């Protein structure tokens, strides 16, 4: 079993990244047309039109988002943000006839968008479906594969279970499709091509999905349909932007001792043109040397984790070692992380078992000499568990039923040293 001991500041920090977040403001210039704008000059304004079988096309700011989701974690609160709400009328025709009615939203940017740092989201998918396409900065259709690379997740804006279905195979060329959770699975296709019976369909109105483009675009097109034979269906469209000034968002960096040396781990939430990392080590916190170089991911809008174990042939190499990261982007620009220190002369004689611990285990054991106080912290530094004993003991069992899966740090007897605990 590995024992992980290290010194660190228990705080959440963000390095090498700055941002200004905002949602676009939609405006109407006609019954089915309008404009949109951003405060920042980095994201171009746009015009929009809704054509086809349009029931309504209205600017809205009354939608409430109460759940947890990826787009708000990056772009900020979407509650009451400006959006376009448009709808199509109930279908005519008979069950089994081809679906023909649709409304099409065209968003045309006044100039090409940035190739990163922005997103669009569509919500209110219940008994309806949409076909999503785009053109690049050269006015060429964007392929299905590229649009699929923008896709981030489907979710319920209220945190419920009304999750739409996202489809990128068996769809029209240069298109991806989403259909609502209240629709039955299509028969003989990946989306609904014929009218279905809607007499018993619920309408949840909370299903959503979002995309983060990774190329410059001139336009986005959303073709919206309701395949059911009765009722009106609607959808809301949002555009969000982060003004990115530096390429990498480093949200965590830690160093812990292992049986063989020191394990370094770090996490990024986004990376733009990240070429590589170097891990640097020092004996005095001032003079650093490179010990390894690791490839960066390049560009990603999803969390990425990195690990490296510094194998020490002699654990007595120094009482304290210091580590830092150097991040280098494709243009050769570089930035350093904060410095982490590791105490190799720990005086704690503590073990935890099992570690990692699975949710299948009801408890994990802390064993040591003279246990008087145990604190457990989340990765962000929040204390999530604390127990003190009037009389010291050598073992204590902690239930894990109230812990979510993740990485935690355990402090014994108010020591500056922390033990790394993993709950799977």
C-alpha positions as CSV (number, residue, x, y, z in Angstrom):
1,X,0.0,0.0,0.0
2,X,1.3,3.4,-0.9
3,X,1.4,6.2,1.7
4,X,1.1,9.7,0.4
5,X,2.4,12.6,2.5
6,X,2.9,16.2,1.4
7,X,2.7,19.8,2.2
8,X,0.3,22.1,0.3
9,X,-2.0,25.1,0.6
10,X,-5.5,23.7,0.7
11,X,-7.1,26.1,-1.7
12,X,-8.6,26.1,-5.1
13,X,-6.6,28.1,-7.6
14,X,-6.7,28.9,-11.3
15,X,-3.5,29.6,-13.2
16,X,-2.5,30.7,-16.6
17,X,-6.0,31.7,-17.7
18,X,-8.2,34.8,-17.7
19,X,-11.7,35.1,-18.9
20,X,-14.7,37.4,-19.3
21,X,-17.9,35.4,-19.6
22,X,-21.1,36.6,-21.2
23,X,-24.2,35.4,-23.1
24,X,-25.2,37.1,-26.3
25,X,-28.1,39.5,-26.3
26,X,-30.7,38.7,-28.9
27,X,-32.9,41.4,-30.4
28,X,-35.9,41.5,-32.8
29,X,-36.1,43.6,-36.0
30,X,-39.1,41.9,-37.4
31,X,-41.6,39.1,-36.6
32,X,-39.1,36.3,-37.6
33,X,-35.8,38.1,-37.7
34,X,-33.4,40.1,-35.6
35,X,-29.8,40.8,-34.5
36,X,-27.5,39.6,-31.7
37,X,-24.6,41.3,-29.9
38,X,-21.8,40.8,-27.4
39,X,-20.3,43.4,-25.0
40,X,-16.8,42.1,-25.9
41,X,-15.3,43.0,-29.3
42,X,-13.7,39.5,-29.6
43,X,-16.9,37.8,-30.6
44,X,-18.7,39.2,-33.7
45,X,-22.3,40.3,-33.7
46,X,-24.8,38.5,-35.9
47,X,-28.1,38.5,-37.6
48,X,-30.7,35.8,-37.3
49,X,-33.8,34.7,-39.2
50,X,-36.4,32.0,-38.7
51,X,-38.0,30.6,-41.8
52,X,-40.4,27.8,-42.7
53,X,-43.3,26.7,-40.6
54,X,-42.9,29.3,-37.9
55,X,-45.4,29.6,-35.1
56,X,-43.5,32.2,-33.0
57,X,-40.0,33.6,-32.9
58,X,-39.5,35.7,-29.7
59,X,-36.6,37.0,-27.7
60,X,-36.8,35.6,-24.2
61,X,-35.0,36.0,-20.9
62,X,-37.3,34.2,-18.5
63,X,-35.8,30.6,-18.6
64,X,-34.5,29.4,-15.2
65,X,-31.6,26.9,-15.0
66,X,-31.6,25.1,-11.6
67,X,-29.4,22.1,-12.3
68,X,-25.6,21.7,-12.6
69,X,-24.2,21.5,-16.1
70,X,-21.0,22.0,-18.1
71,X,-21.9,25.1,-20.0
72,X,-22.6,27.1,-16.9
73,X,-19.5,25.8,-15.1
74,X,-17.4,27.4,-17.9
75,X,-19.5,30.4,-19.1
76,X,-21.3,31.4,-16.0
77,X,-25.0,31.5,-14.9
78,X,-27.5,31.1,-17.8
79,X,-30.5,31.9,-15.6
80,X,-32.6,34.6,-17.3
81,X,-29.9,35.0,-20.0
82,X,-31.1,36.3,-23.3
83,X,-32.1,33.7,-25.8
84,X,-34.3,33.1,-28.9
85,X,-37.4,31.1,-28.4
86,X,-39.0,29.8,-31.6
87,X,-41.7,27.2,-32.3
88,X,-43.5,25.2,-35.0
89,X,-47.2,24.5,-35.1
90,X,-48.7,21.1,-34.7
91,X,-48.5,18.8,-37.7
92,X,-51.2,18.2,-40.2
93,X,-51.4,14.8,-41.8
94,X,-51.8,11.2,-40.5
95,X,-49.6,9.0,-38.3
96,X,-47.0,7.4,-40.5
97,X,-46.9,10.2,-43.1
98,X,-43.5,11.9,-43.7
99,X,-42.6,14.7,-41.4
100,X,-42.6,17.8,-43.6
101,X,-43.1,20.8,-41.3
102,X,-40.1,22.5,-39.8
103,X,-38.8,25.9,-38.8
104,X,-35.1,26.8,-39.6
105,X,-33.0,29.2,-37.5
106,X,-30.1,30.8,-39.4
107,X,-27.5,32.6,-37.4
108,X,-25.1,34.6,-39.6
109,X,-22.1,36.2,-38.0
110,X,-21.0,39.6,-39.2
111,X,-17.4,38.2,-39.4
112,X,-15.8,34.9,-38.7
113,X,-16.0,33.8,-35.1
114,X,-12.9,32.9,-32.9
115,X,-11.8,29.3,-33.2
116,X,-12.2,28.7,-29.5
117,X,-13.7,30.2,-26.3
118,X,-17.4,30.2,-27.2
119,X,-20.3,27.9,-27.2
120,X,-24.0,27.5,-28.2
121,X,-26.7,25.6,-26.4
122,X,-30.2,24.5,-27.3
123,X,-32.8,23.7,-24.7
124,X,-36.4,22.6,-24.3
125,X,-36.2,19.3,-26.2
126,X,-39.2,17.2,-25.3
127,X,-41.4,15.9,-28.2
128,X,-39.3,17.5,-30.9
129,X,-36.0,17.1,-32.8
130,X,-33.4,19.4,-34.5
131,X,-30.8,19.1,-37.2
132,X,-27.6,21.2,-36.5
133,X,-25.2,22.3,-39.2
134,X,-22.7,25.1,-39.8
135,X,-20.4,26.8,-42.4
136,X,-16.8,27.6,-41.7
137,X,-15.0,30.9,-42.3
138,X,-14.7,30.0,-46.0
139,X,-18.4,29.4,-46.2
140,X,-17.9,25.6,-46.7
141,X,-20.2,23.2,-45.0
142,X,-18.7,21.7,-41.8
143,X,-18.6,17.9,-41.7
144,X,-20.5,15.8,-39.3
145,X,-17.3,14.6,-37.8
146,X,-16.1,18.1,-37.0
147,X,-19.5,19.1,-35.6
148,X,-19.4,16.0,-33.5
149,X,-16.0,17.1,-32.0
150,X,-17.7,20.2,-30.7
151,X,-20.4,18.2,-28.8
152,X,-20.0,18.4,-25.1
153,X,-23.0,16.8,-23.3
154,X,-26.7,16.4,-23.1
155,X,-28.4,17.4,-19.8
156,X,-31.5,18.6,-18.0
157,X,-31.4,22.3,-17.1
158,X,-33.3,21.5,-13.9
159,X,-31.0,18.7,-12.9
160,X,-33.7,16.0,-13.6
161,X,-33.8,13.0,-15.9
162,X,-35.2,14.6,-19.1
163,X,-32.1,13.9,-21.2
164,X,-32.4,14.2,-25.0
165,X,-30.7,11.8,-27.4
166,X,-27.8,13.0,-29.5
167,X,-27.1,11.3,-32.8
168,X,-24.1,11.7,-35.1
169,X,-24.3,8.5,-37.2
170,X,-26.9,7.7,-39.8
171,X,-27.8,11.4,-40.2
172,X,-27.9,13.7,-43.2
173,X,-24.4,14.8,-44.5
174,X,-22.8,17.7,-42.6
175,X,-25.4,17.4,-39.8
176,X,-25.9,16.1,-36.3
177,X,-29.3,15.4,-34.8
178,X,-30.9,15.7,-31.3
179,X,-34.4,14.5,-30.3
180,X,-36.3,14.9,-27.1
181,X,-36.5,12.4,-24.2
182,X,-40.3,12.4,-24.5
183,X,-40.2,10.9,-28.1
184,X,-40.1,7.1,-28.5
185,X,-37.0,5.6,-30.1
186,X,-37.3,6.0,-33.9
187,X,-38.1,2.8,-35.9
188,X,-35.7,2.0,-38.8
189,X,-33.8,5.3,-38.5
190,X,-31.7,7.3,-36.1
191,X,-34.2,10.1,-36.0
192,X,-38.0,10.5,-36.7
193,X,-38.9,10.6,-40.4
194,X,-42.6,10.0,-40.0
195,X,-45.4,11.4,-37.9
196,X,-46.1,9.7,-34.6
197,X,-49.0,9.5,-32.2
198,X,-48.6,12.3,-29.7
199,X,-51.8,11.8,-27.7
200,X,-49.9,10.4,-24.7
201,X,-46.6,12.2,-25.0
202,X,-45.5,14.3,-22.0
203,X,-43.7,17.6,-22.5
204,X,-40.8,18.0,-20.1
205,X,-39.2,21.2,-21.5
206,X,-35.9,20.8,-19.7
207,X,-33.8,18.6,-22.1
208,X,-30.7,20.4,-23.5
209,X,-27.3,20.0,-25.1
210,X,-24.4,22.2,-25.9
211,X,-21.4,22.6,-28.3
212,X,-18.0,24.3,-28.2
213,X,-16.8,25.0,-31.8
214,X,-13.0,24.6,-32.4
215,X,-12.9,26.3,-35.8
216,X,-13.9,29.7,-37.0
217,X,-17.5,29.8,-38.3
218,X,-19.6,32.1,-40.5
219,X,-23.0,30.6,-39.6
220,X,-25.0,28.1,-37.6
221,X,-28.2,26.5,-38.8
222,X,-30.8,24.8,-36.7
223,X,-33.7,23.0,-38.5
224,X,-36.4,22.3,-35.9
225,X,-39.2,19.8,-36.2
226,X,-42.0,18.2,-34.1
227,X,-42.7,14.7,-35.3
228,X,-45.9,14.3,-33.2
229,X,-49.3,14.8,-34.7
230,X,-50.6,17.4,-32.3
231,X,-49.5,20.4,-30.2
232,X,-47.0,23.1,-30.6
233,X,-43.3,22.5,-29.9
234,X,-40.6,25.2,-29.1
235,X,-36.9,25.5,-28.6
236,X,-34.5,28.1,-27.0
237,X,-31.1,29.0,-28.5
238,X,-28.2,30.5,-26.5
239,X,-24.7,31.7,-27.5
240,X,-22.0,32.2,-24.8
241,X,-18.5,33.5,-24.9
242,X,-15.3,33.4,-22.8
243,X,-12.6,35.9,-23.6
244,X,-9.5,33.8,-23.3
245,X,-6.2,35.5,-22.8
246,X,-3.8,32.6,-22.1
247,X,-3.9,29.0,-23.4
248,X,-4.3,26.7,-20.3
249,X,-6.6,26.6,-17.3
250,X,-4.7,24.7,-14.6
251,X,-7.2,24.0,-11.8
252,X,-5.1,21.6,-9.7
253,X,-1.5,20.7,-9.1
254,X,-0.3,18.3,-6.3
255,X,2.8,16.4,-5.3
256,X,2.7,13.4,-2.9
257,X,5.2,10.9,-1.7
258,X,5.0,7.3,-2.8
259,X,6.9,4.2,-1.8
260,X,9.2,4.8,-4.8
261,X,9.5,8.6,-4.9
262,X,7.1,11.5,-5.6
263,X,3.9,11.4,-7.6
264,X,2.9,14.6,-9.4
265,X,-0.6,15.1,-10.8
266,X,-2.3,18.1,-12.3
267,X,-5.7,18.8,-14.0
268,X,-6.7,21.3,-16.6
269,X,-10.2,22.3,-17.5
270,X,-9.4,23.7,-20.9
271,X,-6.3,23.8,-23.1
272,X,-5.7,26.0,-26.2
273,X,-2.7,25.1,-28.4
274,X,-0.8,23.4,-25.5
275,X,2.3,21.8,-27.0
276,X,4.0,20.3,-23.9
277,X,4.7,20.4,-20.2
278,X,8.0,20.2,-18.4
279,X,8.3,19.0,-14.7
280,X,11.0,20.8,-12.9
281,X,12.6,19.9,-9.5
282,X,14.6,21.9,-7.0
283,X,16.4,21.3,-3.7
284,X,16.2,24.9,-2.5
285,X,13.0,26.3,-4.2
286,X,15.1,28.7,-6.3
287,X,17.3,26.6,-8.7
288,X,15.2,24.3,-10.8
289,X,16.1,21.6,-13.3
290,X,13.9,19.9,-15.9
291,X,13.4,16.2,-15.1
292,X,10.8,15.2,-17.8
293,X,8.9,16.6,-20.7
294,X,5.3,15.5,-21.4
295,X,3.2,16.2,-24.5
296,X,0.2,18.5,-24.1
297,X,-3.2,17.7,-25.6
298,X,-3.2,20.7,-27.9
299,X,-6.7,22.1,-27.8
300,X,-9.5,20.6,-25.7
301,X,-12.5,22.0,-23.8
302,X,-12.8,19.0,-21.5
303,X,-10.9,18.3,-18.3
304,X,-7.6,16.6,-18.8
305,X,-5.5,14.8,-16.2
306,X,-1.7,14.3,-16.1
307,X,0.5,12.1,-13.9
308,X,4.2,11.6,-13.5
309,X,6.1,9.7,-10.8
310,X,9.6,11.0,-10.0
311,X,11.4,7.8,-9.1
312,X,14.0,8.5,-6.4
313,X,16.9,6.0,-6.0
314,X,17.7,7.6,-2.7
315,X,14.8,8.9,-0.5
316,X,17.4,10.7,1.6
317,X,18.4,12.9,-1.4
318,X,17.1,15.9,0.5
319,X,14.7,16.6,3.4
320,X,12.3,18.6,1.2
321,X,11.9,18.6,-2.6
322,X,10.3,21.4,-4.6
323,X,8.4,21.0,-7.9
324,X,6.9,23.3,-10.5
325,X,5.3,22.9,-14.0
326,X,6.3,24.8,-17.1
327,X,3.6,25.0,-19.8
328,X,4.7,25.8,-23.4
329,X,2.2,26.6,-26.1
330,X,2.6,26.1,-29.9
331,X,3.9,29.6,-30.3
332,X,6.7,29.0,-27.8
333,X,5.1,31.1,-25.0
334,X,5.5,29.6,-21.6
335,X,4.1,30.0,-18.1
336,X,5.0,28.5,-14.7
337,X,2.7,27.0,-12.1
338,X,3.0,27.6,-8.4
339,X,5.7,25.6,-6.5
340,X,4.8,22.5,-4.6
341,X,6.9,21.1,-1.7
342,X,7.2,17.6,-0.5
343,X,8.6,16.6,2.9
344,X,10.6,13.3,2.6
345,X,11.3,13.2,6.4
346,X,7.7,12.6,7.6
347,X,7.3,11.8,11.2
348,X,3.7,10.6,10.8
349,X,3.3,6.8,11.1
350,X,-0.2,6.6,9.6
351,X,-1.8,4.1,7.2
352,X,-5.2,4.0,5.6
353,X,-6.9,0.9,4.3
354,X,-8.1,0.3,1.7
355,X,-6.8,3.2,-0.4
356,X,-8.1,3.6,-3.0
357,X,-11.4,2.6,-1.5
358,X,-14.4,1.5,-3.5
359,X,-18.0,2.4,-2.7
360,X,-18.5,-1.4,-2.1
361,X,-16.6,-1.0,1.2
362,X,-18.8,0.5,3.9
363,X,-15.7,2.0,5.8
364,X,-12.0,2.7,5.5
365,X,-9.6,2.4,8.4
366,X,-7.1,5.0,9.7
367,X,-4.4,3.3,11.7
368,X,-1.6,5.1,13.6
369,X,-0.1,6.0,16.9
370,X,-2.0,8.4,19.2
371,X,-4.8,9.4,16.9
372,X,-6.5,12.5,18.4
373,X,-8.0,14.5,15.5
374,X,-8.9,13.5,11.9
375,X,-9.9,16.0,9.2
376,X,-10.8,15.2,5.6
377,X,-10.7,17.9,2.8
378,X,-12.1,17.9,-0.7
379,X,-9.9,18.6,-3.7
380,X,-10.9,22.3,-3.5
381,X,-9.9,22.6,0.2
382,X,-13.3,22.4,1.8
383,X,-13.5,20.4,5.0
384,X,-16.0,17.6,4.5
385,X,-15.3,15.5,7.7
386,X,-13.9,16.1,11.1
387,X,-13.7,14.0,14.3
388,X,-11.8,14.6,17.6
389,X,-11.2,12.1,20.4
390,X,-11.0,12.9,24.1
391,X,-8.6,9.9,24.5
392,X,-6.2,9.1,21.8
393,X,-6.6,5.8,19.9
394,X,-4.6,3.7,17.4
395,X,-7.4,2.9,14.9
396,X,-10.6,4.5,13.7
397,X,-13.2,3.5,11.1
398,X,-14.8,6.1,8.8
399,X,-17.9,5.4,6.8
400,X,-17.8,6.5,3.2
401,X,-21.5,6.4,2.3
402,X,-21.7,10.2,2.4
403,X,-18.6,10.8,0.3
404,X,-18.8,11.2,-3.5
405,X,-16.2,9.6,-5.7
406,X,-13.0,11.6,-6.0
407,X,-9.7,12.6,-4.4
408,X,-9.5,13.8,-0.8
409,X,-6.8,14.8,1.7
410,X,-6.6,13.6,5.3
411,X,-5.0,15.6,8.1
412,X,-4.0,13.8,11.3
413,X,-3.6,15.6,14.6
414,X,-3.5,19.0,12.9
415,X,-0.3,18.2,11.2
416,X,0.9,20.2,8.2
417,X,1.3,16.9,6.3
418,X,-1.7,15.5,4.4
419,X,-2.6,12.0,3.3
420,X,-4.1,11.5,-0.1
421,X,-7.3,9.4,-0.1
422,X,-9.0,8.2,-3.3
423,X,-12.7,7.1,-3.2
424,X,-13.7,5.2,-6.4
